[in-house]
Amino acid sequence: MNQGESFSNSLYTDQMHLAERELSSFIAAVTELFGAEHARLSAEDWLDESELMDSPPRSTNRDSRTVTIAASARLASRLNVAIHHQMSLGTSTADTKVSPIPSSNCFASTLLL
């Protein structure tokens, strides 16, 4: 293996570790906020979105944050559908496990400071 291949493999390994941490953090947050079932579905969404990226699998340009954003959009859509479905059935949404996000964690609030 030449030095270029070794460097490429090292970058690929680093990207894989970053992606693993990103997925782990995303799933932990979804579990805490919305429960285990949404976390399971969101993990599948994250992996699906990762596969849909234009970059080749061994690319060093893969951006796991972009994958998380896409999986978050799928989660938001799924939650929105569930809430509308509950409302159309006339059931209460009070039992839905949705925790507010503290404003200190919101990106928009940091822009206002």
C-alpha positions in Angstrom: 0.0 0.0 0.0 1.5 3.4 -1.0 1.3 6.5 1.1 -1.6 8.0 -0.9 -3.7 4.9 -0.3 -2.8 4.9 3.4 -3.8 8.6 3.7 -7.1 7.9 1.9 -7.9 5.0 4.2 -7.1 7.1 7.2 -9.5 9.8 6.0 -12.2 7.2 5.3 -11.8 5.8 8.8 -12.0 9.3 10.3 -15.2 10.0 8.3 -16.7 6.7 9.4 -16.0 7.5 13.0 -17.6 11.0 12.6 -20.6 9.4 10.9 -21.0 6.8 13.7 -20.9 9.6 16.3 -23.3 11.7 14.4 -25.8 8.8 14.0 -25.4 7.9 17.7 -26.0 11.4 18.9 -29.0 11.8 16.6 -30.6 8.6 17.8 -30.0 9.4 21.4 -31.7 12.8 20.9 -34.7 11.3 19.1 -35.0 8.6 21.8 -35.0 11.2 24.6 -37.5 13.5 22.8 -39.8 11.1 21.0 -39.2 7.6 22.3 -37.7 4.3 21.1 -40.0 3.7 18.1 -39.3 7.0 16.5 -35.6 6.5 17.2 -35.7 3.1 15.4 -37.5 4.6 12.4 -35.1 7.6 12.4 -32.1 5.3 12.4 -33.5 3.6 9.3 -34.1 7.1 7.8 -30.6 8.2 8.6 -29.1 5.1 6.9 -31.4 5.5 3.9 -30.4 9.1 3.5 -26.7 8.2 3.8 -27.1 5.7 0.9 -28.9 8.4 -1.2 -26.0 10.9 -0.9 -24.3 11.6 -4.2 -20.8 10.9 -2.8 -19.3 7.4 -3.4 -19.3 5.3 -0.2 -15.5 5.6 0.3 -15.5 9.4 -0.4 -13.8 11.7 2.0 -16.4 14.3 1.2 -19.3 12.7 2.9 -21.1 15.1 5.3 -23.0 13.2 8.0 -24.5 16.4 9.3 -26.4 16.7 5.9 -27.6 13.2 6.4 -28.9 14.1 9.9 -30.7 17.1 8.6 -32.5 15.0 6.0 -33.4 12.3 8.5 -34.7 15.0 10.8 -36.9 16.3 8.1 -38.3 12.8 7.6 -38.9 12.6 11.4 -40.7 16.0 11.4 -42.9 14.9 8.5 -43.7 11.7 10.3 -44.6 13.5 13.5 -46.7 16.1 11.6 -48.7 13.3 9.9 -49.2 11.6 13.3 -50.4 14.8 14.9 -52.8 15.6 12.1 -54.1 12.0 12.1 -54.7 12.3 15.9 -56.5 15.6 15.4 -58.7 14.3 12.6 -59.7 11.4 14.9 -60.5 13.8 17.6 -58.0 12.2 20.0 -55.9 14.3 22.4 -52.3 15.0 21.5 -51.6 15.5 25.2 -50.3 11.9 25.5 -47.8 12.3 22.7 -44.3 12.3 24.0 -42.9 15.5 22.6 -40.5 17.5 24.8 -39.9 21.2 24.1 -36.4 22.1 22.9 -34.8 24.6 25.3 -34.2 27.9 23.5 -30.6 27.8 24.5 -30.2 24.8 22.2 -31.9 26.4 19.2 -29.7 27.7 16.4 -32.0 30.7 15.8 -31.7 31.8 19.4 -28.0 32.0 19.1 -28.3 34.3 16.1 -30.4 36.7 18.1 -27.8 37.0 20.9 
